[in-house]
Amino acid sequence: MDHPTVGILHPGSMGAAVAACAATNASEVLWCETGRSAATTARADRFELSPVATMAELLERSDIVISLCPPAAAEDLAHEVAGHRFAGVYVEANAINPVRTQRIAVRLGPAATVVDGGVVGSPPVGGKTPTLYLSGPADAAARIEALFAGTAVHTAVLGTEVGKASALKLSYASFQKTSRVLVALAVGMAREHGVDQELIEVASRRTDSYLAEPEYVAKTAARAWRWGPELEEAADALAAAGLPPEMLRATASTLARWNDAKDDSELTLTDALDRLAQP
C-alpha cells in the first residue's frame, strides 16, 4: 500500500483536521511553521502534524500536497509552490471557482499533477464526516481516495475534468450559506417588530427550515470572514455561467458586517443581530 509523505498548506481548522485524517495512511504529514501564528502552531501540535522550517523543505519531502487556505490566497500559494517546481500530486481543495482552479492546474503543470478538491461538510472532528469531492487525472484521484480510506473524510470522484469538484462545492455553498444569512435577516426584521419568537414558532413547524435554528446565526457571524470570500467566488462562477451573481454578492456584503466577529465562540444571537444592524 502507498504510504506517501503529505504536506498541508495551511493547517487551519479544516486543514489540520483533514491532515490528521490523511495521517492514517500517510508515512508523515508535514506543515511549514515559518510565519504562522501561535494558534496555528497549537492546532498543528494538537493534530500531531510534523513541522518543517521552510516551504522548500515541505515540497521537497512531500509526495502529495493539500492546499486548504482562505480563497483569496489560493493562487498566490500555488504560484509559490510552482516556483519550487513541485512534481508530486497537488490537491487544490480551496473554495474557489472552477476557472481559478483550472488556472492553478495550468500554472503547476506539467511538473505537478493537480487534483481538484471540494470539501463539503464540517471539519472531521467530534464524529463529523465531511466528503472530499475529487476531479482530475484518474490515477492521482485514486491516490487521494486511498489516502483517506477508512477515515472520517469520505471521498467521491466526479470525473477527470479539473473544475467539477470546485463547481459542486460552490454550488452547495451558494445555497447553504446564503440560507443561513437569510435566517439572520429574517430574525432581525422580526425582532425589530417584536415578533421574533412568533417567527421561530412558525418555522419550527417545519423541521427542515433554517429559521427553526436561530441559534446558528451566531455561528454564521463567527464564520463570516471565511464565508464571504467563498460566496464571492461562487458569484464569479455564476457570472461565468451567464447567471445573475447579485444575490451572492449581496450576501457576501452582508457577511462583511460580521468580519470583526472572527471565530468568536462566545458570540450570542443578540450580539450577532446587533452587529448586523450597524452600518
Buried (B, 14 or more C-beta within 10 A) or exposed (E): EEEBBBBBBBBBBBBBBBBBBBBBBBEBBBBBBEEBEEEBBEBBEEBEBBBBEEBBBBBBBBBBBBBBBBBEBBBEBBEBBBEBEBEBBBBBBBBBBBBBBBBBBEBBEEEBBBBBBBBBBBBBBEEEEBBBBBBBBEEBBBBBBBBBEEBBBBBBBBBBEBBBBBBBBBBBBBEEBBBBBBBBBBBBEBBEEEEBEEBBEBBEEEEEBBBBBBEBBBBBBBBBBBBBBBBBBBBBBBBEEEEEBEBBBBBBEBBBBBEEBEEBEEBEBEBBBEBBEEE
